[in-house]
Amino acid sequence: MNKKVLALSMCLILMCAFVIGGCGGGSDEGAAQEPTYVNLATGGTAGTYYPLGGVFTDIWNKNIENVNSTPQSTGASTANVTMMRNGEVEVIFVQNDIAYYAYNGTEMFEGNKFEDIRGLVTLYPETIQIIAKADSGINTVADLKGKRVAVGAAGSGTAANAKQIMEAAGVTFDDIDVHNLSFAEAASNLKDGNVDAAFVTAGFPTAAVQDIAAQHDIILVEVDDEMADKLIEQYPFYTKIVIPAGTYNNLDKDSKAVAVKAMLAVSSELDEELAYQMVKTMYDNQDQITAAHKVGNMITKETGNEGMSVPLHPGAERAFNE
């Protein structure tokens, strides 16, 4: 009898283990899903991209189920394209002209095109400002011929902007004394009289330009409508913009200009529903964006497709068509 009791006890133990194991399997099926990571490449911590990135990721984390999104400080546009190409991030801040060059394999992406880049939204304008000393004799883009011109760092987006705008006026780099200078270097050289004019691609008012205008009389060289139309026909990433009177010291009239746009881009491989939710929740929480940064009031659904220079992601397209 003792052997029978022992055998029965062993059977009961095995049955309990089987039941518990089965319950454990059920528990695994009901466990929380692995989060969807959405890393956002921004720019330097002192710039505009980084704080906006913090707002966007906060909105996505709070409003899209199971998303874990984080902003990363980076070297901005060109570096961000490379990071996304390498699969290091899912979303990037990028100027729309840089995105265009990447998609088409031109300028700094010559022979290295990235055809998988897709647009999510365009955000706000970054204006190409052409600054000249008032006594330089420069009143139009054509007047830059024979002058010493700061065109941005070599290989930069600003240098490409300068080249394209001057060509629309019949001026090439061969016609000017080219100075490859950063914004800060351009400002310093304008003040010291080492250059006659400078191209600056940035939101206005720009601190470097304010600094020059505080010490010297300057003018903003206009890109008129005819030249702007010619540019936009060839380079669809440009948009028209007006720099209002009073933006800089002693500038008492509006100035016509063109701008590129800051934008968010993703890979064509990003899930369509996720892309849709990212765009939708951004615009559903626009008050949070406006409160976070002064450019926030320019980030609207109505303008979110202006200057889009690469194919729109299907998820974003669905959000815009609602």
C-alpha positions as CSV (number, residue, x, y, z in Angstrom):
1,M,0.0,0.0,0.0
2,N,2.8,2.4,0.8
3,K,4.1,2.1,-2.8
4,K,0.7,2.8,-4.2
5,V,0.3,5.9,-2.0
6,L,3.8,7.1,-3.1
7,A,2.9,6.6,-6.8
8,L,-0.3,8.4,-6.4
9,S,1.4,11.3,-4.7
10,M,4.0,11.6,-7.5
11,C,1.2,11.7,-10.1
12,L,-0.6,14.5,-8.2
13,I,2.7,16.5,-8.0
14,L,3.3,16.1,-11.7
15,M,-0.3,17.2,-12.5
16,C,0.1,20.3,-10.3
17,A,3.4,21.1,-12.1
18,F,1.6,20.8,-15.4
19,V,-1.2,23.1,-14.4
20,I,1.2,25.7,-12.9
21,G,3.3,25.5,-16.1
22,G,0.2,26.1,-18.2
23,C,-0.8,29.1,-16.0
24,G,2.7,30.4,-16.4
25,G,2.4,30.2,-20.2
26,G,-0.9,32.2,-20.1
27,S,0.8,34.9,-18.0
28,D,3.6,35.3,-20.7
29,E,1.0,35.8,-23.4
30,G,-0.6,38.6,-21.4
31,A,2.7,40.3,-20.6
32,A,3.4,43.9,-21.8
33,Q,4.6,44.3,-25.3
34,E,8.1,45.4,-26.1
35,P,8.0,49.2,-26.5
36,T,8.5,50.7,-30.0
37,Y,11.6,52.9,-29.8
38,V,11.5,56.1,-31.8
39,N,14.8,57.9,-31.5
40,L,14.8,61.5,-32.9
41,A,18.0,63.0,-34.2
42,T,17.9,66.8,-33.6
43,G,20.9,69.2,-33.5
44,G,23.1,71.0,-31.0
45,T,21.6,71.7,-27.6
46,A,21.9,75.5,-28.2
47,G,19.9,75.4,-31.4
48,T,16.2,75.2,-32.2
49,Y,16.0,71.5,-33.2
50,Y,16.9,70.1,-29.8
51,P,14.2,71.8,-27.7
52,L,11.6,71.1,-30.3
53,G,12.7,67.5,-30.3
54,G,12.0,67.4,-26.6
55,V,8.5,68.6,-27.2
56,F,7.7,66.2,-30.1
57,T,9.0,63.1,-28.2
58,D,7.0,64.1,-25.1
59,I,3.9,64.3,-27.2
60,W,4.5,61.0,-28.9
61,N,5.3,59.3,-25.5
62,K,2.1,60.5,-23.9
63,N,-0.3,60.0,-26.9
64,I,0.9,57.0,-28.9
65,E,0.5,53.6,-27.1
66,N,3.6,51.7,-26.4
67,V,6.0,54.3,-27.9
68,N,9.3,55.2,-26.2
69,S,10.7,58.2,-27.9
70,T,13.9,60.1,-27.0
71,P,15.6,63.2,-28.6
72,Q,19.3,63.0,-29.4
73,S,21.7,65.9,-29.7
74,T,23.6,65.6,-33.0
75,G,25.5,67.5,-35.7
76,A,22.1,68.4,-37.4
77,S,21.0,68.0,-41.0
78,T,23.7,66.2,-42.9
79,A,24.8,64.1,-39.9
80,N,21.2,63.2,-39.2
81,V,20.7,61.8,-42.7
82,T,23.7,59.5,-42.3
83,M,22.4,58.4,-38.9
84,M,19.1,57.4,-40.3
85,R,20.7,55.7,-43.3
86,N,22.7,53.6,-40.8
87,G,19.6,52.7,-38.8
88,E,20.7,54.6,-35.7
89,V,17.6,56.7,-35.4
90,E,14.0,56.5,-36.7
91,V,13.2,60.2,-37.2
92,I,15.4,63.2,-38.1
93,F,15.4,67.0,-38.2
94,V,16.7,68.1,-41.5
95,Q,16.6,71.2,-43.8
96,N,14.4,70.4,-46.8
97,D,17.2,71.3,-49.2
98,I,19.5,68.8,-47.5
99,A,16.8,66.2,-47.7
100,Y,16.5,66.9,-51.4
101,Y,20.2,66.5,-52.0
102,A,20.2,63.2,-50.1
103,Y,17.3,61.8,-52.1
104,N,18.7,62.9,-55.4
105,G,22.4,62.3,-54.7
106,T,23.6,65.8,-55.4
107,E,25.7,68.5,-53.6
108,M,27.2,66.9,-50.4
109,F,25.5,63.6,-51.3
110,E,27.0,63.4,-54.8
111,G,27.1,59.7,-55.8
112,N,25.7,58.7,-52.4
113,K,21.9,59.1,-52.8
114,F,19.5,57.9,-50.1
115,E,16.3,57.1,-51.9
116,D,14.6,55.7,-48.8
117,I,14.2,59.1,-47.1
118,R,10.6,60.2,-46.7
119,G,9.0,63.4,-45.5
120,L,6.9,63.5,-42.4
121,V,6.2,67.3,-42.0
122,T,7.8,70.6,-42.8
123,L,8.0,72.9,-39.8
124,Y,9.2,76.5,-40.1
125,P,11.3,78.6,-42.5
126,E,15.0,79.1,-42.3
127,T,15.6,82.2,-44.4
128,I,18.5,82.8,-46.7
129,Q,19.5,86.4,-45.7
130,I,22.0,88.2,-48.0
131,I,23.7,90.8,-45.8
132,A,25.7,93.7,-47.3
133,K,27.4,96.8,-45.9
134,A,25.3,99.8,-46.9
135,D,28.4,101.5,-48.5
136,S,29.4,98.4,-50.5
137,G,27.6,99.4,-53.7
138,I,25.6,96.1,-53.5
139,N,21.9,96.6,-54.1
140,T,20.9,93.4,-56.1
141,V,22.2,89.9,-56.3
142,A,23.8,90.7,-59.7
143,D,25.8,93.4,-57.9
144,L,27.7,90.6,-56.1
145,K,29.9,90.2,-59.2
146,G,33.5,91.2,-58.4
147,K,32.8,91.4,-54.6
148,R,34.2,89.5,-51.7
149,V,31.3,87.3,-50.5
150,A,31.0,85.0,-47.5
151,V,29.0,82.0,-48.9
152,G,29.0,79.7,-45.8
153,A,31.4,76.9,-44.9
154,A,32.7,74.7,-47.7
155,G,30.2,71.9,-48.5
156,S,27.5,73.4,-46.4
157,G,23.8,73.9,-47.1
158,T,24.4,77.7,-47.0
159,A,27.1,77.4,-49.7
160,A,24.6,75.5,-51.9
161,N,22.0,78.2,-51.3
162,A,24.4,81.0,-52.3
163,K,25.4,79.2,-55.5
164,Q,21.8,78.5,-56.6
165,I,20.5,82.1,-55.8
166,M,23.5,83.8,-57.5
167,E,23.1,81.5,-60.6
168,A,19.4,82.7,-60.8
169,A,20.8,86.2,-61.2
170,G,23.5,85.1,-63.7
171,V,26.4,85.1,-61.2
172,T,28.7,82.2,-60.5
173,F,31.3,81.5,-57.8
174,D,33.9,82.3,-60.5
175,D,32.5,85.8,-60.7
176,I,33.1,86.6,-57.0
177,D,35.9,86.4,-54.4
178,V,34.6,83.4,-52.5
179,H,35.1,83.3,-48.7
180,N,34.0,80.0,-47.0
181,L,33.1,81.3,-43.6
182,S,30.7,80.2,-40.8
183,F,27.9,82.6,-39.7
184,A,30.1,83.9,-36.8
185,E,33.2,84.3,-39.0
186,A,31.1,86.0,-41.7
187,A,29.8,88.5,-39.2
188,S,33.3,89.2,-37.8
189,N,34.7,89.7,-41.4
190,L,31.8,92.0,-42.4
191,K,32.4,94.2,-39.4
192,D,36.2,94.3,-40.1
193,G,35.6,95.1,-43.7
194,N,37.2,91.9,-45.0
195,V,34.1,90.9,-47.0
196,D,31.5,92.9,-48.7
197,A,28.5,90.6,-48.3
198,A,27.5,87.4,-46.6
199,F,24.9,84.7,-47.0
200,V,23.2,83.5,-43.8
201,T,20.7,80.7,-43.7
202,A,18.8,80.9,-40.4
203,G,15.6,82.0,-38.8
204,F,15.3,85.7,-38.3
205,P,16.2,87.8,-36.4
206,T,19.7,86.1,-36.4
207,A,22.0,87.1,-33.6
208,A,25.0,87.3,-35.8
209,V,23.2,89.7,-38.1
210,Q,21.9,91.8,-35.2
211,D,25.4,92.1,-34.0
212,I,26.6,93.6,-37.4
213,A,23.5,95.9,-37.6
214,A,24.2,97.3,-34.2
215,Q,27.6,98.6,-35.3
216,H,27.2,99.2,-39.1
217,D,24.6,100.3,-41.6
218,I,23.6,97.2,-43.5
219,I,21.1,96.3,-46.2
220,L,19.3,93.1,-47.0
221,V,19.8,92.2,-50.7
222,E,16.4,91.1,-52.0
223,V,15.4,88.0,-54.0
224,D,12.6,89.4,-56.1
225,D,9.5,87.5,-57.2
226,E,10.9,86.8,-60.7
227,M,14.1,85.3,-59.3
228,A,12.3,83.4,-56.6
229,D,9.9,81.8,-59.2
230,K,12.9,80.8,-61.3
231,L,14.6,79.2,-58.2
232,I,11.5,77.4,-57.1
233,E,10.9,75.9,-60.6
234,Q,14.3,74.4,-60.5
235,Y,14.6,73.7,-56.8
236,P,11.2,72.9,-55.3
237,F,12.5,73.1,-51.7
238,Y,12.5,77.0,-51.7
239,T,9.6,79.0,-50.5
240,K,9.0,82.8,-50.7
241,I,9.2,84.8,-47.5
242,V,9.2,88.5,-46.4
243,I,11.6,89.8,-43.8
244,P,9.6,92.5,-42.1
245,A,10.8,96.1,-41.6
246,G,12.4,96.6,-38.2
247,T,13.8,93.1,-38.0
248,Y,17.3,94.7,-37.9
249,N,18.5,98.1,-36.8
250,N,17.8,100.9,-39.4
251,L,16.0,98.6,-41.8
252,D,12.8,100.5,-42.4
253,K,11.2,98.4,-45.2
254,D,10.1,94.8,-45.9
255,S,12.6,92.7,-47.8
256,K,11.7,89.9,-50.1
257,A,13.7,86.7,-49.7
258,V,13.5,82.9,-50.1
259,A,13.7,80.3,-47.4
260,V,14.3,76.6,-47.0
261,K,12.3,74.8,-44.3
262,A,13.2,72.7,-41.3
263,M,11.4,69.4,-41.5
264,L,11.1,66.0,-40.0
265,A,12.0,63.0,-42.1
266,V,11.8,59.2,-41.7
267,S,12.7,56.1,-43.6
268,S,10.3,54.5,-46.1
269,E,10.4,51.4,-43.8
270,L,8.8,53.2,-40.9
271,D,5.4,51.6,-40.0
272,E,2.6,53.5,-41.7
273,E,0.3,53.6,-38.6
274,L,3.1,54.9,-36.5
275,A,3.9,57.7,-39.0
276,Y,0.2,58.6,-39.1
277,Q,0.0,58.8,-35.3
278,M,3.2,60.9,-35.0
279,V,1.8,63.5,-37.4
280,K,-1.7,63.4,-36.0
281,T,-0.7,63.8,-32.3
282,M,1.7,66.6,-33.2
283,Y,-1.1,68.7,-34.6
284,D,-3.6,67.6,-31.9
285,N,-1.2,69.1,-29.3
286,Q,-0.1,72.2,-31.2
287,D,-0.6,74.4,-28.1
288,Q,2.2,72.5,-26.4
289,I,4.5,73.1,-29.3
290,T,3.6,76.8,-29.4
291,A,4.3,77.2,-25.7
292,A,7.6,75.5,-25.9
293,H,9.4,77.6,-28.5
294,K,8.9,80.9,-30.4
295,V,8.8,79.1,-33.8
296,G,6.0,76.9,-32.6
297,N,3.3,79.2,-33.9
298,M,4.7,78.6,-37.5
299,I,4.2,74.8,-37.1
300,T,0.7,74.2,-38.4
301,K,-1.1,71.5,-40.4
302,E,-2.0,74.1,-43.0
303,T,1.7,74.7,-43.8
304,G,3.0,71.2,-42.9
305,N,3.4,70.2,-46.5
306,E,4.9,73.5,-47.9
307,G,8.3,73.0,-49.4
308,M,8.2,69.2,-49.0
309,S,11.2,68.2,-51.1
310,V,11.1,64.4,-50.9
311,P,8.2,61.9,-51.3
312,L,5.8,62.0,-48.4
313,H,5.5,58.9,-46.2
314,P,2.1,57.2,-46.7
315,G,1.3,57.5,-43.0
316,A,1.9,61.3,-43.1
317,E,-0.1,61.6,-46.3
318,R,-3.0,59.9,-44.6
319,A,-2.8,62.4,-41.7
320,F,-2.8,65.4,-44.0
321,N,-5.7,64.1,-46.0
322,E,-8.0,63.8,-43.0
